[in-house]
């Protein structure tokens, strides 16, 4: 059924969350083995007010960035299936809540990947806005700078990601909204759909007539709107559906 929907679709938009990257060895946040589930204090590193006011949180954040499993991670079958979907000409966009860059590393066209929560691959100064490749800043951490300031203005730096308390970039989210509204099939893959406004893109798509397919291990707040719900592992389910369509 889902394979048939894919085969008949002219424009497919896919929203991906942390669950698509867990098979690459990157833990999610809210699942049973999630980062915040196992260590609730870790959420402080993703809260902008705490990050700005607590030097120890910043020091811990830099150590966490340096040791993040994404640096050694490789795309998995779920990421590669979306590359195959793109090659079929049906993919409208990948809207991702992930910051790991694995969609692009798998071969997805960067122009089709909308990173609504930013990227961990760059650092950004919160004062002057300078962006620096993250490996350059992490080299300074390895050399002993536990909270490396901006080399241009001396301001506080963090990863170029959206923390709790920060607004999404308007132009990026506008592109995500257009992709949700301009499709006839919307996949929500590996997302708890608990973080707004990204989760609300499901409703945007459904209200404009798109079918909604949710692939996620746990229940989500949008299951009641879904035309199909899949609890199978993403790395098995998504390639199967794409191969049936392509």
C-alpha positions, 0 to 999 in steps of 0.5 A: 500500500505505501509503496503504491502511494509512493509510486503514484506520488508526484511530490514527496516531502520527508520530515526526518528526526533523530530516529533515522540516525540511530542506526548510524550509531547516533542516539536520539534524545527522547527514546528509551536510550535517548541522551536526555532520557539517560541524563536529564541534565544534558538538556541544559546544553541545548537551552540557550539561556543556560548556555549563555549564563553558565560557563560550566555548561558551555565547557561541557557542551564543547566536550560533548561536541568534540566527542559526538558520535556523528563525527565517525558516523556513516549514513545508513540504509534509511538515508540511502533510500531517500537518495534513491527516492530523489533519483526517481524524481519524486522527492520534493524535499527532505526537512530534517530536524537532525544536525548531523549532515548524514543526508548530504553525506549519503548523497542527497542534494544539499539544495533539497535538504532543509535543516530546520534545526541547523547544523553541528558542522559549523560553529557560530558566534552569538555576538557577531554571527561569524560562522567557522567550520566546527573542526577548526574550533574543536582543534582549539578545544583539543589544544586546551581552550575549554570555551573557545571565544570568537576569534573576530570579536571575542564573543561566545560561540556555539554550534550553528544549531537551534537551541531551546529558546532560540527562534528558527531561521524564518527563511529556512522554516518558510522553505519547510512550510512550502515543502509541506504544502506542496506535496501529495505524500508526506513522510514523518520518519524517526521523529517523536513529533513532539517539538514545534513548529517542525512537528506541525508540518504534518498538519500543514501537509494533511490540511492541503490533501497530502497523505501522511505516513509516520515511521517511528518506533513510539507513538506520536501526537500526530498518529491520529492524522496518519494514513499509515503508521509503521513501527518497523526499523527505519533502515528496513521499512524505508528501503522496502517502500522506495524499492516497491515504488522505484 
